[in-house]
């Protein structure tokens, strides 16, 4: 497998994981609330946490989709600010990186 194919496979797998996680969160958020007011207070707290987690998942999904788009356009691994290559080590740690170490 080429480096680009490997990156694409990893990003695609990560996107699948995130989509699954987002689906589970959505299912939890759409559950009806308990009739008990004390239980509702606990559920509301849990929903706030789930909503925050959902926002993070959606943000990461957007980053992964953008990285896949850069792969499609032949721009993956190039800094969006200066156009220089992003180091391989940085891309291994953060495959969705858009900036080189100097520009971040």
HUNOR-V332751 format. One line per field, one symbol per residue. psi: psi as a letter, one per 30 degrees, with the letter a starting at -180 (. if undefined). Layout:
psi: ???
This chain:
psi: kleeeeeeeeeeeeeeeeeeeeeeeeeefgklllfkeeeeeeeeeeeeeeeeeeeeeeeeeeeeeeeeeeeefggkgkkfefflkkkeeeeeeifgkfkleef.
